[in-house]
Amino acid sequence: MNRDQVSSSNLASVGYDAQTQTLEIEFLNGSIYQYFNVPEGIYSGLMSASSHGRYFDSYIKKGGFAYKRIR
């Protein structure tokens, strides 16, 4: 999955597959996680948020999405 770089103190890059509703996030520490069944609106909100890290924490991490660490 292609990811776009983001300016964040915690996140390095973000990718999204609309067909599978999979959100992929690379953190600055090098780990990569995939979050499943994420609506496109959540991805859009993350990418347009003034603070990507705060949005991630509030709407994705605390949003209850199933996830898997892939690196």
N, C-alpha and C positions, 0 to 999 in steps of 0.2 A: 504494500500500500504506500502510495506517495504521501508524504507529510510536508506541511508548510511550517517554516520556522516561525516562532512567535517570540515576542519580547516579554520575558517573564523572569521572575526571580526563582521560579520552581520548574516551569515547563520549557522544554527545548523546541518541540515540534508537535504538530497535531495533524492527523489525517482522518478521513471519514469516507466510508463506503456506503452510499445511499441505498444500494440494492439490499445489502445485508444489515443495514443500520448498525454498523460496527465503527466505533470511534477508537482510534489508536493514538496514544499519547506517549511521547518520549520525554522523560524527565531529565533535568540537568545532570543527575547522577548517573545517567546512561541506561537506566531501566526503561523498559517499554511495556506498556499495559494495553490490552484491548478491552473495551467495554461494549457490551452487547445490548441490542434492542434499544438503542439510543435514538430518539426522534431527531429528524433533521433540524428542527427548531432549536434543540439543545446545542447541537453543533454550531449552528449559526450564531446563537447567543454567546457561545464560548469565543468564537472568532471575533465578534464585534465588541466584546466586553472591554471596559477600560482596564480591568485587572483580570487577566486570564486565570491566574492562580486562585483568586478569590471566587471567581465564577465556577471554576473546576471544583473547588471545595464545597461550595454551597449546592450546586445543581447536579454534579456528577458523582463525586465521592460520597456525599450524603444523600444522593438520589436513589440509592439502592440498586443500581444496575449491576448485573452479574459481570464479572471481569476475570481476566486471566493474564498473568505475567508471562510475556513471551521472551523477555531478556532482562 
